[in-house]
Amino acid sequence: MRIEIWADVVCPWAYVGKRRLEHALAGVDAEVVWRPYRIDPTAPESSVLLDEALRDPAADEALRGCAPGLTPAQNRARVADIAAAEGLGPPWGAVWRANSHHAHRLLHLAYEHGGAALQDDVAERVLRAHFVEGANIGDRRTLGDLAARAGFAAGATLLAGDAGDREVRELLLVGKARGIVTSPTYVVGDRALAGAQSPEAIAAFVGAAGPGRDMPPEVRRLRWAESLLDQRDPLGALTLLRPLLAEYPDDPNVRRLAARGYYHSAQLSRALDVLERLVADAPDDSYARLMLGKTLRRAGRHDEAGTHLRIAAAMTPAYG
């Protein structure tokens, strides 16, 4: 069984959730894989001391939203008590407002080079460094040292370049497409459990989870792209479609989604190119006609647009 943890290593609940998952899986044969999530995507590239960052009214307001009814200080004390009950700390508490992108790269690379066991070791060291040791995990040198201690000597060299960057950014889009909105979220197959739930709740979730639907990876990626389009993220959808466009350039489903992505990201010439070829290949495709008409109209070519919109409505009255 594979269990994915979609979590941000700068989220205290990710560390609490890691401990609770470990208790829940005692005696269970499972592969645990860490996936990236960002709770603070606006964190600066260079870390800043958290006390300094918290003087920003916007940061204070965001933290109040995490725990309504509590001040940020009260919430930090509450989380510290919960962490202590899980055997984490003292001391406890992040010192830095760190950008977690490179940490996510390191976790992804650890899994690629050493599997789940190495990745878990690296995740533990990164979380402990951030929440217990007060280290700056936004710094690549710090992350390289943590990787070396876990036996991942190549980690520092890989982080110095751009290894894992594209993959992490794509995984963030996959998480968004799959509806991940909480750190941590546990995923088994097609089922998800949000939040650092109790070990008992996690064990019940894992025990009830099935393997999920057996779906070709190409179809799964197509559905993720469609989900991003539905969430009004056309550029993200096009990113996920890129390998499908390269491998299946003539597939009409791939081309339709690409056309939608181009249209909604205002890349009208690309949308027109795809749609004109779709209509030429399948003149009776009323949806392609509709999209072509809308794109032509948006491009200011109203006469041509009207022709395709009328044909689309004649073939499918709902398009009228």
C-alpha positions, -999 to +999 in steps of 0.1 A: +000+000+000+012+035-008+003+064+013+010+099+001+015+129+025+008+161+007+023+186+032+045+216+036+076+212+057+071+247+072+037+237+085+038+225+122+008+202+115+030+183+090+054+173+117+026+165+141+008+145+114+040+126+106+042+113+142+005+104+142+008+086+109+038+066+123+017+056+153-012+046+130+009+025+108+026+005+136+028-031+122+014-021+088+034-027+056+031+006+037+052+029+016+049+065+027+057+091+000+060+129+007+044+152-019+048+190-020+022+216-007+028+253+000+011+271+028+031+302+023+038+306-015+046+343-010+076+336+013+106+354+000+135+335-016+158+346+012+145+336+047+137+363+072+135+359+110+099+350+119+096+376+147+104+402+121+080+387+096+052+387+121+053+424+125+038+426+090+000+432+095-007+410+065+011+381+081-007+386+114-041+386+096-032+354+078-022+337+110-054+347+127-073+331+098-055+298+106-070+297+141-101+319+145-106+332+180-069+329+189-041+354+186-010+341+167+008+339+200-019+318+216-021+296+186+017+290+186+014+280+223-014+257+215+005+240+187+036+237+210+015+219+236+002+195+209+037+189+195+050+182+230+023+156+235+036+139+203+072+139+217+084+168+195+105+193+214+111+212+236+123+235+223+096+240+197+089+267+172+102+279+139+127+307+140+126+315+103+100+324+077+115+301+051+106+295+015+101+257+013+106+252-024+142+239-022+132+216+007+105+201-014+131+197-042+153+178-017+125+155-007+116+148-043+152+141-052+157+119-021+128+097-032+141+095-068+176+085-056+169+064-025+132+056-023+107+061+005+131+052+034+156+079+024+129+104+017+114+098+051+148+102+069+154+135+050+118+147+058+124+140+095+157+159+096+142+189+077+112+191+100+133+188+131+158+214+118+129+239+112+108+233+143+132+221+170+167+233+160+158+267+147+177+261+114+171+280+082+157+253+058+153+279+031+191+279+027+204+253+003+236+248+022+216+239+053+195+215+033+227+200+018+241+193+052+208+177+063+209+155+032+245+144+039+236+134+075+208+112+060+233+095+037+222+114+006+256+129-003+245+139-037+218+161-023+239+193-020+252+191-055+218+184-070+203+214-050+230+237-063+215+233-098+179+230-108+174+193-103+138+186-092+126+221-098+103+213-128+090+181-111+081+199-078+063+227-097+043+201-116+035+181-085+021+213-069-002+216-099-012+179-095-020+185-059-042+215-068-059+195-095-066+167-070-082+191-046-054+192-019-061+223+002-047+213+036-013+204+051-011+176+057-035+156+036-031+118+035-040+101+002-045+064-006-057+056-040-086+080-048-094+088-012-080+116+010-080+125+047-073+161+054-056+174+085-033+159+112-060+136+125-056+112+155-037+079+150-071+061+154-087+082+126-057+077+103-056+040+110-094+037+102-089+057+070-060+035+058-078+004+067-109+014+047-090+027+017-089+007-015-063+007-043-082+033-063-093+031-099-069+016-123-065+044-148-039+049-175-015+077-165-023+096-197-060+096-188-052+107-152-031+135-164-058+146-189-083+147-160-059+167-138-055+193-166-093+195-170-096+200-132-072+230-134-092+245-163-123+242-142-104+260-114-095+288-138-058+279-140-053+276-178-015+280-175-013+252-150-035+230-172-012+237-202+018+227-180+003+193-173-007+189-209+028+196-222+040+159-222+006+147-237+009+173-265+044+160-273+034+123-272-002+125-285-003+156-307-032+143-328-055+131-300-086+152-302-092+152-264-057+165-257-061+191-285-095+203-271-081+208-237-051+226-250-073+249-271-093+257-239-061+265-221-049+287-249-082+305-251-085+312-214-049+324-212-054+348-241-031+329-264-056+333-292-034+325-322-024+292-307-060+284-298-071+292-334-043+270-349-055+240-328-092+246-333-090+252-371-072+219-374-097+202-352-126+214-373-108+205-405-102+170-392-138+166-378-163+190-394-191+175-373-174+182-340-199+208-327-179+216-296-148+224-316-170+246-338-183+264-308-148+270-294-136+282-328-165+306-331-159+320-296-121+324-303-127+341-336-152+365-320-127+373-292-101+379-319-124+404-336-132+383-366-169+385-361-181+374-396-161+342-395-171+336-359-208+339-367-205+311-393-190+286-369-214+296-341-244+290-363-232+256-374-224+246-338-259+257-327-276+238-356-257+206-347-262+210-309-291+233-300-278+238-265-250+258-280-274+284-295 
